[in-house]
């Protein structure tokens, strides 16, 4: 009798469990966007972030002439963390895989804010740098990427608020070295943030049905 | 102290005012005003000249004369204006106006002059320009340049000349940025490069152009575009193009966008152009949109074949880029596949142990070599049987033992061997009944190797149920044209009235077709052209009807089925007439002919001459022999003979040994005194002969096979019984006074035999002394003595 009761409980539990949907992050958390142009915005964003990432080394080379400031040197960059705090360079927003606690809207907002942040930082150092053609082009690419991100935000029916980031960086650029460090750290952070954007966009594309045929 | 300062200040102030007043008080003598300094071309212009009273040039004049000029040309004299030459009084001075109904110059200076002391002095002027308002700018188009520095180049059509400085401005509106930009352009510039900051990639931008000049403005149509879709990408790169292991019929294409566009990670349109090494046509193979930098498999290709590839890209609806670099790749080889068409010829006799076989083959349309270095194998059994022949050609000759009824033909490359084609071997059998069947078949032979204007020999082999027949060959051209060269004319023989020309055949490879005709054009010094056609096989021609010692020119035209070609001119000259030849001709025609006529007349009229040419031969039928009775006729076949002088053919005798002319018997041409025949009389020689006719005496012809005089007595002769009823010689009258020479001796009623007087019993009843003549008295008769012979029947 006890065996039969236990067996009945197990069977019922299995039945209940089968009917309940699994809470996958790509499933039922509102990540799907019904706007048919959304995937176009995603593709455009993927192109532009790739453009930004490919432009960073060239921009760094044209603007930064200090040999100690190396773009891909993690050890050297770690030594500049105090300078970053001192110059008031904020950290980039966090980006991670879509989840219940990190919705698509949140992800897109973080992207937008992060891009705006870096655009403002570069805008602050631009007047103090020479050979800024590449820098100007990079900033334009960041601008264009921000537009695509904002389009995606509108597609998820989120309100877009474009406010420049308040930064005190310009007032702290007392010397050329500070300018160089500020530009260098901004580009390094932008490169890291950009790679996060790539992963996030790939994630968003997968969630919305686009298979990984983008080559990223 | 203070007052001093005040006074000083007052003085300074006064001086300043005076100075200003002095400046204000200066004014020009006259002022010229026009309704507008910029007018539409051809529109009217009104100008006025206000001359001040205190102008020194008009002081004291009641009404100053005003002269209006437009660029040094007086308007009043040319009647191009209306207005007063005399100024009218107005407040503060004199006023003169001029009205130009149609200002047709694009620019002119209108001046106002007054006459002063007989001189014209310009007192004022105005610069007037005429033109047209700008047209609406047309043809606005923009192209994005994605190579750094990235720009958006916009340009538009120039439009008609306005004759006025026209400024263009480019306006952009980017809704995503809530930003409008205006770019001012220098005058008469019709293009502008919008900098990178002025457009947003992947966002629409609205662009229009404004044209402004002094007469108006115009705005173009608004152009809405997305910069990426208006970009022309740089040519992409083909990185690799090669076969992969175990992937038959495919080549993997690895490619990438140019460095400047490598950031485009989304799909682009890709066009692939493939061609084989031997192919002359290039057919683009549209490939669906592919992801950037993703290798692409191109399949359904021929095996073992080298392909050349190039690609180009476009983004959405943008222009195609230029073609990329070329790369080649070779698909994997496989064994050959497909049918081989063959025909086989056997020669050799049945008894021979080995037969000579000629085997020819060609690939069918469906045949695929699937590799390079193709060779063919002929074997007795299916491969790998005994090989009779291994060759790269398409024919093979080999010896085949008797009893082998089929061979196998296969193709081979590095990857393998094709399925063998079985070819039966048939020998030609004897005593075939040949049935001629005429079947008209038209076959088009198409092949890439067939070239126009080249000669081909086509051999057709009839295939019967049990063998291959003999071939018929024909030469043919897929297309003909005029020959490349014309033959050179050569003079073969020259005469006074004609020239024979000849020429060589055109080399085969330069004929470009089948020669159908040769035509010779020739003309004299007066230019009279004649044409003569020559037989194609003969390659020579005679130009006749020419004049001696004359110059001619000629050329040959050779024609094929596709055209004609003229050869080079040759100069000819006929020979001059030989004087000796002329004389001979004159003599032969002027003397020979009359002579011939005279001789003919003489011959016909003169009997003597007539007999000389047409001798009278005695008629044996009218001779005395004719009288002899039938009972005394001589039987042919006995000892006697009949002969006829007439029937002895002198010619046949002449043919048989000759020397006849020396014989006295034949020397005399006069045979009329032969009289009756002394021989051959049936009464003498052939008593048993029964004559067939009473009026004619049948006679026999003795045919001698040698001249009679030389005939040995023992020699046999042939006797021909003549069936002629030809009357013999005419009778001589019987008046016998004395026997004439060789004349028959008058006879009694009894038969007289001319014979030797012999005692043989035949003389019974006859007087031997009277009737038996002496043989010696008749030498001719003695010469004709015949022995007993048998006449052949």
Interface residues (C-beta under 8 A of the other chain):
Chain A: X43 X44 X46 X47 X48 X50 X51 X54 X133 X136 X137 X140 X141 X143 X144 X147 X148 X151 X213 X214 X215 X216
Chain B: X148 X149 X150 X176 X177 X196 X197 X200 X201 X202 X203 X262 X263 X264 X265 X266 X267 X291 X292 X293 X294
